[in-house]
């Protein structure tokens, strides 16, 4: 799985690749930009949207059978 983190010191956003087991044990990523350990996971609706549209049919953000302008078309 890929997790997105933001550095609280320099605002750099970066990705961390880890298994679900590693995530459950707790991740303490270091910012690759400034080497700070003051980081927090970012929960992005854009990432959820991309995953839902690409990975499932009929998800919360699915366009359905008749997409129009303002949806996916």
N, C-alpha and C positions, 0 to 999 in steps of 0.2 A: 504494500500500500504506500501511497505517497501522501504526506501530510505537509500542509503549508504553515509556515511560521513567520512571525514578524519580530524583528529586533526592536526592543523598547528604547534602545539607546540611539540607533542611527536610522530607524524606520525601514531598514532593508527587509524585503520579503523574499523568503527562500523556501525551497522544498527539502524535506527529509524523507528518505525512503526507509521504511521499517516494516517488520512483520506485525501482525495484530498482537502477537505475544510480547514483542518488544514494546509496543505502544502501551499495552496493559501494565507492564512493569514500570513504565514511566520513562519518557524521553527527556533529556536535558540537552537539546541541541545548542551548538555554539554558532553564532553569526559568522558566516564566511567573509563578510565585509569588514567587521571591526573586532571580531573575536570575543564579543560580549556573550555572556551566558544569560543575560537578561532578555529572554525571548518568551513569546507566547504563541500558542497555536491560533491560527486564523480560521474562522469558519465562514467560508464564502458561499453565498447563494449562487454565484456564477458557476462554481465548481459543481455544485449539486445540480444545477440546471443542465450543464453539459453532460453529466453522467446520466441524468434521467432521460433526456432526449435521445442520446446515443445508445444507452444501454437497456432501455425497457420500452415496451409498448403500453400505452395507457397510463403512464406515470403521472404525477401531479402536474408536470409541465408539458405533457404530451399535447400535440396539436389535434389529435383525433383524425377522423377520416376526411374532413373537409377543411384543411388549413386555408386561411385567408390572409390578407395583408394585416400586419400587426401580430401575427402568430408566427408560424414557421415559413410561410410562403411569401 
